[in-house]
Amino acid sequence: MSTPDTAPARLPEPPYYAVIFTAVRTPGDNGYEETSQEMLALAAEQPGYLGVDTARGENGLGITVSYWRDEESIRAWRRNAEHATAQNQGRKVWYESFATHVARVERANSFPR
């Protein structure tokens, strides 16, 4: 797996699943960056986790795509107690709005130089 912000995640051959989280941040950090890094590290420890790609624009819009082996792995991550606490904090403090989409990846290609 590559680290966020350096290169696209290196993933196995499909099929696998992508969880696409798109959010608009509220002003100020309010502990967001520390918790975000903790959640990325915690997700990487979960069974079925394959990788992540993340980006944030100066306008506050961010997109994080996490990749998972199967839907059960996604459900387990959603139920993780620390992740649930961070999700609640996101609703209360960090996000103006957000959307989550789950998709099965059937095909993928990449271009490494």
Wavefront OBJ file of the C-alpha trace (Angstrom):
o trace
v 0.000 0.000 0.000
v 1.236 3.494 -0.720
v 0.874 6.286 1.787
v -1.785 8.950 1.219
v -0.727 12.011 -0.793
v 2.239 10.299 -2.449
v 0.836 7.912 -5.083
v -2.334 6.023 -5.867
v -2.910 2.992 -3.666
v -1.443 -0.221 -5.031
v -4.282 -2.709 -5.060
v -4.863 -6.342 -5.968
v -6.700 -7.401 -9.091
v -10.443 -6.735 -8.873
v -12.996 -7.439 -7.722
v -12.823 -5.478 -4.480
v -14.844 -2.637 -2.969
v -14.336 1.108 -2.772
v -15.858 3.328 -0.091
v -15.939 6.877 -1.412
v -16.276 9.512 1.312
v -16.745 13.071 0.063
v -16.990 15.872 2.613
v -16.940 19.627 3.021
v -15.078 20.698 6.160
v -16.055 23.333 8.667
v -13.522 26.121 9.330
v -10.617 25.388 11.682
v -8.902 22.140 12.570
v -10.635 21.391 15.895
v -8.626 18.176 16.272
v -9.526 16.918 12.814
v -6.040 16.307 11.389
v -4.848 14.247 14.355
v -7.988 12.121 14.358
v -7.850 11.732 10.576
v -4.313 10.350 10.779
v -5.336 8.038 13.625
v -8.288 6.725 11.586
v -6.092 6.100 8.526
v -3.690 4.089 10.706
v -6.506 2.212 12.435
v -8.220 1.366 9.132
v -4.947 -0.068 7.830
v -4.984 -2.563 10.717
v -8.456 -3.893 9.899
v -9.011 -7.272 8.248
v -9.907 -6.804 4.586
v -8.365 -3.331 4.255
v -6.511 -2.897 0.950
v -5.489 0.770 0.754
v -6.590 4.395 0.592
v -6.405 7.435 -1.661
v -7.217 10.846 -0.224
v -7.179 14.463 -1.388
v -8.441 17.801 -0.058
v -8.851 21.055 -1.924
v -8.270 24.520 -0.516
v -12.035 25.061 -0.637
v -12.507 22.409 2.090
v -13.826 19.673 -0.200
v -12.138 16.348 0.516
v -12.428 12.929 -1.052
v -11.176 9.764 0.600
v -11.494 6.429 -1.151
v -10.758 3.391 0.982
v -10.514 -0.027 -0.623
v -11.731 -3.253 0.954
v -11.701 -6.955 0.108
v -15.437 -7.462 0.717
v -18.597 -5.935 2.128
v -18.188 -7.668 5.493
v -14.841 -5.889 5.960
v -16.579 -2.576 5.261
v -19.356 -3.358 7.758
v -16.801 -4.320 10.415
v -14.936 -1.015 9.893
v -18.191 0.917 10.149
v -18.920 -0.814 13.500
v -15.426 -0.183 14.910
v -15.908 1.738 18.176
v -13.083 4.248 17.620
v -14.271 4.878 14.070
v -17.853 5.379 15.302
v -16.605 7.973 17.813
v -14.768 9.830 15.039
v -17.879 9.681 12.826
v -19.948 11.290 15.590
v -17.338 14.018 16.041
v -17.432 14.597 12.292
v -21.186 15.153 12.359
v -20.954 17.479 15.371
v -17.810 19.490 14.573
v -15.824 18.785 11.394
v -18.232 18.541 8.458
v -20.639 20.953 6.834
v -21.837 18.046 4.705
v -20.708 14.625 3.546
v -21.724 11.685 1.395
v -20.588 8.065 1.387
v -20.835 5.749 -1.611
v -19.872 2.071 -1.748
v -19.015 0.489 -5.096
v -17.743 -2.858 -6.294
v -14.678 -2.391 -8.487
v -14.850 -4.723 -11.475
v -11.976 -3.308 -13.546
v -8.932 -1.238 -12.739
v -5.831 -0.075 -14.556
v -2.938 2.142 -13.596
v 0.067 3.902 -15.004
v 3.249 3.758 -12.957
v 6.174 5.601 -14.529
l 1 2 3 4 5 6 7 8 9 10 11 12 13 14 15 16 17 18 19 20 21 22 23 24 25 26 27 28 29 30 31 32 33 34 35 36 37 38 39 40 41 42 43 44 45 46 47 48 49 50 51 52 53 54 55 56 57 58 59 60 61 62 63 64 65 66 67 68 69 70 71 72 73 74 75 76 77 78 79 80 81 82 83 84 85 86 87 88 89 90 91 92 93 94 95 96 97 98 99 100 101 102 103 104 105 106 107 108 109 110 111 112 113
